[in-house]
Amino acid sequence: MSGGSDGAAAADQQQLTIENCGREVTISGVPDAVVGMSPSQTELLLRLGLADRIVGQAQVDTTALPADIAGVAADIPVLSDAQPPAREDLLAVGPDFVYSPTTYEFTAEQGFASIEQLEEAGTAAYVATGGCFDRRMEGTVDDLFVDLENLGRIFQVEDEAGKMIDTAEAELAEVAAALDGLDKPKVAQVYIEGTSLSAIGAGIEYDILRLAGADNVFGPQDAAFSDFFAAQISPESLAAAAPDAVVFAARNPAQEQAARTYLTTTFPDLPAVANDRLIAISPADTFPGTLGNVSVVRQIAEQLYPEAFAG
């Protein structure tokens, strides 16, 4: 019996080095003081069965955890509400592993702990693959699978991670099969803040629309999206594109209603408005490294092609 225990202890003491955002991250043993820097990352950690290793959760007001796991997180200390945690608040819980959706959460100029500061404190910092600075313009939904594979190795939960990947791949394959051979509608993805209109033309958001069977009217080939995945556009440019459907992100019902009102009053002749194809999604589902990247593909596809998913 002691041999098995010694073997587990030896495994815990092993060092693992993985590549993340163009740098090497070395993890000594299995982390047991973990912080999820957003609900998206906290959810993945919880679904991998790591609740007893999580010492903090951050940016909890950005989106609610799914109802089936919210209770599991009830006793995990909250380090921040709408913004990443302050450097002192993060370091105070003594994390040995921090899991973040983007590199922004490590911006020292904002008062957050930088990756270098975390390393000096003995903390390994991991960024969702799709949220790496150099990847943000080219991110894809399946970047999530890279993260799950890495988390499986880091926490020695390869079987659990593999099952999550298999489930997600099956869901994407089911959507692809349902849409096979169908004509693609023209779709614009926008973000509306008051009367300010922005379009999404690159990154994970673009790939989500592609997998949902959309012919995106804005894309990486457009000069407006050569440096950033989103760009402010004029109402005239959206009208000229004449999309059959418009996908827009809304944080809450009030923002969704305000966006719908803006679109219907500003673009009454737009095919998307005339055909009532204004599709609201949660911005949290487009955050890098979240299971929402997969589920929102089906959500959009079902509204673009209701006949393909009927029954």
C-alpha positions in Angstrom: 0.0 0.0 0.0 2.8 2.4 0.8 4.3 1.9 -2.7 1.1 3.3 -4.2 1.2 6.3 -1.9 4.8 6.9 -2.6 4.1 6.8 -6.3 1.3 9.4 -6.0 3.7 11.6 -4.0 6.4 11.3 -6.6 3.9 12.2 -9.3 2.9 15.3 -7.3 6.5 16.4 -7.1 7.2 16.2 -10.8 7.8 19.3 -12.9 5.7 19.9 -16.0 6.6 22.5 -18.6 4.1 23.6 -21.2 4.1 26.4 -23.8 1.6 29.1 -23.3 1.4 32.4 -25.2 4.8 32.0 -26.6 6.5 31.3 -23.3 7.3 28.3 -21.2 5.3 27.8 -18.0 6.8 25.4 -15.5 4.5 23.8 -12.9 6.0 21.9 -9.9 3.7 19.2 -8.8 -0.1 19.4 -9.0 -1.3 22.9 -8.1 -3.4 23.0 -4.9 -4.1 26.8 -4.6 -5.7 27.9 -7.8 -7.5 31.1 -8.9 -10.0 31.3 -11.7 -9.6 34.8 -13.1 -13.1 34.9 -14.6 -16.3 32.7 -14.3 -15.4 31.1 -17.6 -12.2 29.7 -16.2 -13.6 28.9 -12.8 -16.3 26.9 -14.6 -13.8 24.8 -16.4 -11.8 24.1 -13.2 -15.0 23.1 -11.4 -16.2 20.8 -14.2 -12.8 19.1 -14.0 -13.5 18.3 -10.4 -11.0 20.7 -8.9 -13.2 22.6 -6.5 -11.2 21.7 -3.5 -8.1 23.3 -5.1 -9.6 26.7 -5.9 -8.7 29.4 -3.4 -10.2 32.3 -5.3 -12.6 33.4 -8.1 -12.5 36.7 -9.8 -14.6 39.0 -12.0 -17.7 37.3 -10.7 -20.1 40.0 -11.9 -19.1 39.5 -15.6 -21.4 36.5 -15.9 -23.1 34.0 -13.7 -21.9 30.5 -13.3 -24.2 27.9 -14.7 -26.9 26.9 -12.2 -25.7 23.3 -12.0 -22.3 24.3 -10.5 -23.0 27.6 -8.9 -23.6 26.0 -5.6 -20.2 24.3 -5.7 -18.5 27.7 -5.9 -20.5 29.3 -3.1 -17.8 29.0 -0.6 -14.9 30.0 -2.8 -13.5 33.4 -1.9 -14.4 36.2 -4.3 -11.4 38.4 -5.2 -13.0 40.9 -7.5 -16.4 41.8 -9.0 -16.3 43.5 -12.4 -12.5 43.9 -12.9 -9.5 41.6 -12.4 -8.3 41.5 -8.8 -5.8 44.0 -7.5 -2.3 42.7 -7.1 -2.4 42.6 -3.3 -5.8 40.8 -3.3 -4.6 38.1 -5.7 -1.3 37.5 -3.9 -3.0 37.5 -0.5 -4.6 34.1 -1.2 -1.2 32.6 -2.0 -2.0 31.0 -5.4 0.4 28.6 -7.0 -1.6 28.6 -10.3 -3.7 31.4 -11.9 -5.9 30.7 -14.9 -6.9 33.7 -17.0 -9.0 34.3 -20.1 -6.7 36.9 -21.6 -3.4 38.7 -21.0 -5.3 41.8 -19.9 -5.7 40.4 -16.4 -2.0 40.6 -15.9 -1.6 44.3 -16.8 0.6 45.8 -14.1 -0.3 49.4 -15.2 -3.9 48.7 -14.1 -2.8 47.6 -10.7 -3.0 43.9 -11.5 -0.3 41.4 -10.8 1.9 40.9 -13.8 3.0 37.5 -15.0 6.6 38.4 -13.9 5.4 39.4 -10.4 3.4 36.2 -10.1 6.4 34.1 -11.1 8.5 35.9 -8.5 5.9 34.9 -5.9 6.1 31.3 -7.1 2.8 31.4 -9.0 2.4 29.8 -12.5 0.2 32.0 -14.7 -1.7 30.4 -17.6 -3.7 32.3 -20.2 -6.5 30.7 -22.3 -5.0 29.9 -25.7 -7.5 32.1 -27.6 -6.8 35.0 -25.3 -3.0 35.1 -25.9 -2.2 38.6 -27.2 -0.7 37.2 -30.4 -3.6 34.8 -30.9 -6.6 37.2 -30.2 -7.0 38.0 -33.9 -6.8 34.4 -35.1 -8.4 32.5 -32.2 -10.7 29.6 -33.0 -13.3 27.7 -31.0 -11.1 24.6 -30.8 -8.4 26.6 -28.9 -10.5 25.6 -25.9 -9.4 22.0 -26.5 -5.7 23.0 -26.2 -6.6 24.5 -22.8 -8.4 21.4 -21.7 -5.6 19.1 -22.8 -3.1 21.3 -20.8 -5.3 21.5 -17.7 -5.7 17.7 -17.9 -1.9 17.3 -17.8 -1.3 20.0 -15.2 -3.9 18.6 -12.7 -3.6 15.0 -13.7 -7.3 14.8 -14.8 -6.7 13.7 -18.4 -9.8 11.5 -18.4 -12.1 14.2 -17.3 -10.6 16.7 -19.8 -10.8 14.2 -22.6 -14.5 13.6 -21.9 -15.2 17.3 -22.0 -13.3 17.6 -25.4 -15.2 14.6 -26.8 -18.6 16.1 -25.8 -17.7 19.5 -27.3 -16.4 17.9 -30.5 -19.6 15.8 -30.8 -21.8 18.9 -30.4 -19.9 20.8 -33.1 -20.1 17.8 -35.4 -23.8 17.6 -34.9 -24.3 21.2 -35.8 -22.0 20.8 -38.9 -24.0 17.8 -40.0 -27.4 19.6 -39.6 -26.1 22.5 -41.8 -24.4 20.4 -44.5 -25.5 21.5 -47.9 -27.6 24.5 -46.8 -27.2 27.9 -48.3 -25.5 30.3 -45.9 -27.2 33.5 -44.9 -25.2 36.8 -44.7 -24.6 37.6 -41.1 -23.1 40.6 -39.3 -21.9 40.5 -35.7 -22.1 43.8 -34.0 -21.8 45.4 -30.6 -24.0 48.3 -29.7 -23.4 50.8 -26.8 -25.9 53.6 -26.9 -25.7 54.7 -30.5 -22.1 53.6 -31.0 -22.0 50.7 -33.5 -19.0 48.3 -33.8 -18.6 45.2 -35.9 -16.7 42.0 -35.2 -14.5 40.7 -38.0 -11.9 38.4 -36.6 -10.9 36.2 -33.7 -13.0 33.6 -31.8 -16.2 35.5 -32.6 -15.6 35.2 -36.3 -14.9 31.5 -36.0 -18.1 31.0 -33.9 -20.2 32.5 -36.7 -18.3 30.4 -39.3 -19.1 27.2 -37.4 -22.7 28.3 -37.0 -23.1 28.3 -40.8 -22.9 32.1 -41.3 -21.5 34.0 -44.3 -19.9 36.8 -42.2 -20.2 40.1 -44.0 -17.2 41.4 -42.0 -13.9 39.4 -42.0 -10.2 39.4 -41.3 -9.6 40.3 -45.0 -11.2 43.7 -44.3 -8.7 46.5 -43.6 -10.8 47.6 -40.6 -9.9 44.4 -38.8 -6.3 44.1 -39.7 -5.1 45.2 -36.2 -8.0 44.4 -33.9 -10.9 42.0 -34.0 -13.5 44.7 -33.6 -13.9 48.1 -35.3 -16.4 51.0 -35.0 -18.5 51.2 -38.2 -21.0 53.7 -39.6 -24.7 52.8 -39.8 -24.3 53.3 -43.6 -21.8 50.5 -43.9 -24.1 48.0 -42.1 -27.0 49.1 -44.2 -24.9 48.6 -47.4 -23.9 45.1 -46.2 -27.6 44.2 -46.0 -27.1 41.1 -43.7 -29.9 38.5 -43.5 -29.3 38.3 -39.7 -27.5 40.3 -37.1 -25.8 38.7 -34.1 -25.2 41.1 -31.1 -23.9 40.6 -27.6 -25.9 41.8 -24.6 -24.9 41.6 -20.9 -28.5 41.8 -19.6 -32.1 42.1 -20.7 -32.0 45.9 -20.6 -29.0 46.0 -22.9 -30.6 43.5 -25.2 -33.8 45.5 -25.5 -31.9 48.7 -26.1 -29.9 47.1 -28.9 -33.1 45.7 -30.5 -34.7 49.1 -30.4 -31.7 50.7 -31.9 -31.5 48.2 -34.8 -35.2 48.2 -35.6 -35.5 52.0 -35.6 -32.2 52.7 -37.3 -32.4 50.0 -40.0 -36.1 49.3 -40.6 -35.4 48.1 -44.2 -32.5 45.8 -43.2 -33.3 42.2 -44.2 -32.3 41.1 -40.7 -34.9 43.5 -39.2 -37.6 42.7 -41.7 -37.2 39.0 -41.2 -36.8 39.3 -37.4 -33.4 37.7 -37.4 -31.8 39.7 -34.6 -29.9 37.2 -32.4 -28.8 38.1 -28.9 -25.9 36.2 -27.3 -24.1 36.6 -24.0 -20.7 38.3 -24.4 -19.4 35.8 -21.8 -19.8 33.0 -24.4 -17.3 34.7 -26.7 -14.6 35.0 -24.0 -11.5 32.9 -24.8 -11.3 29.5 -23.2 -14.9 28.9 -22.3 -17.4 26.1 -22.9 -19.7 28.9 -24.1 -17.6 29.1 -27.3 -19.1 25.7 -28.2 -22.7 26.1 -26.9 -23.1 29.5 -28.6 -22.3 28.0 -32.0 -25.4 25.8 -31.7 -27.5 28.7 -30.3 -26.7 30.9 -33.3 -27.1 28.0 -35.8 -30.6 27.1 -34.4 -31.8 30.7 -35.0 -30.2 31.0 -38.4 -31.5 27.6 -39.6 -34.6 26.8 -37.4 -35.8 24.2 -40.0 -32.6 22.3 -39.7 -33.1 21.8 -36.0 -36.9 21.4 -35.8 -37.9 18.3 -33.9 
